[in-house]
């Protein structure tokens, strides 16, 4: 396993992070425990979850992933071996939540954190992330920003940072991060931190894959110059880059794209065309499509950790094994040729 520094902190996290959002939906508690056992054996010391998981978000399963991680901590005593990341939900999403209208007020952040700590059976979270911005902006399938003059959000970056600062001083969280954020929002957080000596965002968790490289437009430079590393999610584009959709006779009934029709952006003609092109590159060079896709993400200089998820142990083993795959200059050039012809087909 390889490790990289988390922002400007003293923590080194594995380049492969175990994503857990299937725990409690597609994976049982026993499945989740088996995955965490194996990941730790392979040197993975970084687990990512969220209060809203499992996915898709439903009131019946909210918090189930954190509970499964918590029972694993209790059973194994391995809490001190893991850098644990979780998230507080913002106002995005259409599922019923007991806190009502979600926001990043002091009261809601405190309540969300206490609930997460209880489910996780721990007294602190190493990286506490804002799951998405409160303001209206472009994310989840939207390329560009569309201004909404009716957006009632008011700038509260300073207030949110003060709330998180208090929780750091209480010892309940160690560091903070953002997710699904844009360059303006990330820079506003950093500006407030520098100006008022408040906690600094150390990571940004956004989508990044061969089918979605929009992070490179604006955010990559911020990540590198400000040392706010990318935690890349959906590196296999909900399984589209796993290769299983291109294997004859493969049972796709339990694939996420099959089960959850809201992820239709991975089914566009341009997306399927790009996948075929990347598959040809992988086959030409004796690689699996999954290894090609994950090794590419692993190789990016702005990446801190690549969040992989799996519903089977075979998938998990292949995904973690990508850490040993190094792409040649020839492969990288061929990837860039496809990207130039079919850029970002699944934002």
N, C-alpha and C positions, 0 to 999 in steps of 0.2 A: 504494500500500500504506500501511497505517497501522501504527504501532508503539506498544507499551506497555512500561512498565518491568517487568522480571521481579523481583517481590518488592521487596526493599530493595536490590537489587544495582545495579551500574552498567551492566547490560545492558538494551538495548531490543530486544524481539523483535517480529517481525511478528505482527499479529493473526491472520493465517492461518499455521498451522504445517503443514508437509508430514508427514503420517503415512505410514509406509513398511511397515506390517506385511504388505502383499501381495507385497512384493519377495521372490522366491524361492519363491512358491507360485502365485499368480494372475498375477504379473508376472515376466518374465524379467529378467536383468541389463541387457539393452539397453533394455527398457521402463523399468526403474528409473532408468537414466542419463538417458533422455529426459525423464522426469518431473522429475528434479532440475535438469536444464538449464533447463527451462521455468519451474519454480517460482522459481529464482534470478533469471531474466530479469524476472519479474513482481514482484520485490522481496521474495520470501519468504526470510528469513534464518534460519529456525528449522526444524530437522528433528528428528523424534522417532523413536526406535527402541527395541529391547530385546534382551537376550541371547537370549530365548526365541523371537523372531520368525524366520521368518514364522508366520502364524496360519492354521489351528489349530496349536497346539504339537505338534510331532512330533520324535522324535530325529533323523530323517533330514534335517530342514530347520532344526534349531536353529542359530541364528547366521547363517543365510543372508542375512538382511536387512542385518546389520552388514557382512558381507563385500561385498555389492553397493555399499553406501555407501562402504566403504573403497576399492574399485577406482575409484569415481568421484572420490574425493579424489585418488588417485594420478594418474589420467588428466588431471584438470582443474587441479589445484593450487589448488582453491577452498576448502580447509579453513578458511582464515582469514576467509572471508566468511560462514561458517555458525556459528550458535549450535547446538551439537550436544547433544541429550538422549538418554540411554539409561537402561536399568533393569537391576537385579539381581533375579533371581527369588527369591521366597519359597517357602514350603512348599505353596502351592496348585497343584493340577494333577495329572493322572494320566499324564503322559508320562515316559518313562525319561530320567534325567539322569545324566551321568557323576559328578556330585558326590554322588549318592545322595540322602539325605534333605535337602532344601533348607532352609536357615535363614540368618539374618543374623549368623552368627558372624564373628569377625575373619578367620578362615582362608578361609571361603567368599566373603566380600565381596572379599577381596584376589584370590583365584583368579578369580572372575567378572570383576573389573575388568581384570585382566591379559589375559584372553582377549578381552574386548571391545575393548580398545585395540589388540590385535594384528589382529583382524578389521577394525577400522575404519581401520587404518593411520594412527593419530594418537598423540600422546603425552599427550593429555588429553581429558576429556569435560567440557563446560561445565555440564551439569546431570545429575547422577547420582541416579536415583530408585529408591526401594524399590517394587517392582512391586505388591505387596500385603502386608498385615500378616501377621505370623507367627501371631497369635492368631486364634481362631475368631470371626467376626463376620458381619454381613450385607453381602453383595456379590453381584454377578452374578445378578440376578433375584430377590433377597430384599429385601423392604421393611423388615422389622423385625428387631431383635436378639433372638436366642433364646439364652439362657444355657445353656452346657454345663458342668456341674460337673466333668466329666471332662477338660476342656481342661487339658493339662499345661503350657501356656505360662506363663512367669514374666516379670514386667516387666523388660525389658532396654533400655529407651529410652536410658538413659545410656551403656550399653556400645556400642550401635550408633552413637550420635553421636560417641563417642570414636574409634571405628574410622574413621568418615568424616572426622573432624577430622584424623587422621593422614594420610589420603590427600590432603586439601586442602593440608596443609603440605608434602607431597611434590610438589605441583603436578600430580597426576594427575587430580584433579577440581577444579572451581571452586566449584560450588554444589550444594546437595542439595534433593531434592524427594520427595514421597510420591505414591502412586497407590492408588486404590481404598480410600481411608482414610475414617474416620468422625470426627465432631467430637471425641470423647474422645481418639482416638489422635493427631490433629493437635495438640490442646491439650497433651497430655502431651509431645510432642516440643518444642513451644515453651516449655513450663515448664522442661524440663531445659536447654534452650539458654540461657534467661535466668538460671537459677539457677547454672549452672556455666560460663558463658561459652564455650559450645560452638556449633558452626555452626548457623545458623538455617534451617529449612525455608523455601524461597522460593516453592514452588508445590505444587499438589495436582492430580493428573491423575485425574479421575473422569468417568463418563459424564454427559452433559447434552445434552438435545435437547427438541424439542416433545413427544416421547412419554415423556420421563423428566426431570422437573424436581425430583427428590428432593434435589438439591444445595441447593436453596433452603431446605430444612428443616434449619436448624442450621448447615450449612457455609457458606452464603453470608455470614452475619454474621461468622463467623470470618475468612473470606477478606478481607472488606472492612476489618474493624477491625484485623486483624493483618498486613495487606498480604501475604497468601499467596494469590496469584492462581490462579484455575482454569485449567487446561489441559484443555479439554473434549474428550473423545473420544466416538466414535459420534454426532456431531451429526446425521447422517442416518439413525441407527438401522439400521445395516447395509444401507443402501440403501432401506429402506422409505419414507423421506421424499425420495427422489430423484425420484419421479414416474414412474419407469420401470415400476412395477407397475400403474400406472393407464393406461398407453398401450396401446391395442389393437395386437396384432401384435408387441409387443416380445419379443425373445428373452431369456428369463429363465433359460436353462439354466446360465449362468455367474454368476448373482447369488449373493452370499454366503449369503443366506437359503435359496436353493435347494440350494447345495452343502453347507452345514453345518447339519444339522438341529438341532444343540444350541442354536441361536439362536431357538428356537420362541417365545420371549416376544414377538417382533415379529410373530407370526401370530395373536394372540388376537383374538376378535371385537371387543373394546373398542379394541384397537390399530387394526384395520382401519377401524372407525367413526371414530376420531379422525383418521386419515389422510385419509379422504374429506372430513371437515369442513375440515381445513386446506387440502386441494386446492381446495375451493370458494372459500375466502378468496383463495388465490393467483390463481385464474382470474378472480375478480371484479376484482382490482386489477392485472391484467396482469403477473403474476409467475410464474415457474416455481416449482414446489413446493420444489425444492432451494434456490432463492434465498430464498424465504420462510423456510425452516427455518434456513439458515445465517445469514442476516441477523439473525434473531432472536437466535441465540446470540452473534453478534458484538456486538450492542447491549447485552448485560448488563453492568452496572457492576462485577461481581465477576470478569469474564472477563479473563484475560491473553492467551490465544491459543486459537484454535479449530482443532483437529487434524482436517484433512480428508484423506481417502484416496480413491484412485480406481484403477480397473483399466484405464481407457482415457484417452487424451489428451483426448477430448471431455468426459468427466466432470471431469477435472482442471481444464480451462479454465473450465467452468461454475462449479465449486466455488470456485476462486480469484477468479473474477469477482464473487462474492457480496460482496466487500469494498466494491464500488461501489454496493450496494443499501442504501438507508436506508428503514426502514419508517415509515409515517405513524402518527399517533396513532390514526386510525381503524382501521388494520390491527392495531395492537397491542391495541386494545380488543376486536376480534373474536377475536383469538387467546386473550385472557383468558376470553372467554365459552366457547370450546371447552374450555379447560383446566378451568374451573369445572364443566362438565358431565361431562367425561371426564378426571379428573386422573391423570396418570402411568400410562398403561395398559401401559407396557413398562419396568418397573424394571430 
